Amino acid sequence: MDSFYRKVYPLSWQIIKNNFSLLFFGMFASILGFHEVKTLFNLDSVSPDLLGSTLISWLSILKTFAVAQFTWSNLPVLLNVIAIFVLFAIIVILAISSQGALIYATIQKNNQKKGFKFTEAFRVGVEKFWPLFGLNILNTLIGYFFIVSVIKPLVDFLNHSNNEVVVYLLLAIIVFFILLPLVIVISFVTRYGAAYIITQNDTMTAAFIKGWTLFKINWLITVENAFFLLLITVLFYLVLFTALVFVFTPFLVLAYFMALNTIIFWLLMAIGSLVAVFLFILATSFFGAYYNIIWANVFLQLTKGKSHSKMHRLAHKHLPRLTK
């Protein structure tokens, strides 16, 4: 059995290595990024992702317009509200379209074509915006609002509950073995569904159903890949923040010695901050592209034929009778 991950991870690296223009898409796709993991492992401080924040902002804007009096004195405020709405809309369009563009670019490279055009990838992402947006909205509604309105209150109830043991165990089973896995599964189905939208031009509903079917058949390798990516994500951000400290510290030390000269002090601090911000954006763009390309490659490998997880291959090697 060939290693599934030896195909996916090096290929994803090669795609980015040979196409640095993908970092542009990675910068915006990372905004959609890895919020689900943070939410699931830190229910006590749940905060919305990009789409969740956008929905909340849009609802607030609609509420503002519903009660606002349209007078000349209120015009600057209303224009600012409209500007915020437009800004959020542009960011969402770029983020969703970039996700589609990364999937398209991965498909083109897997088809052994010489390359892809940046504009072509972006065009495909924009064309598939609405079905991709629908899938991501579904993921957000379940991944954030469902946690806030259902799971978190149940967790709080369990933490402060003096009920009978049977009731406590029943609620605990519902929360940790039904509701939370449901949120995780929807996230996986969303990623596979997005790939179906790009590869087969499916509608949102058809893509979601196909994504669910693909996950159901390959649930073990999907979950296993998610854990690998979680470890990689943690290591990546540890390295990134360590690098930021090393980059910013020399500017901080120089600024300290130049503290008597206010202009030079603030100039060094500004330069150090700009360098650190640039490094952070560049690294996040890279990882956003790499993360999405890995999932696209996982999808392509799973749809090509039968693949086996690391656990299955270990069992096949040491306990072959169990994997017949």
PyMOL commands that set and color helices and strands:
alter all, ss='L'
color gray80, all
select helices_A, chain A and resi 4-17+22-32+35-41+43-45+50-67+72-110+118-127+129-159+165-200+204-217+219-257+262-304+310-318+320-323
alter helices_A, ss='H'
color red, helices_A
deselect
rebuild
show_as cartoon
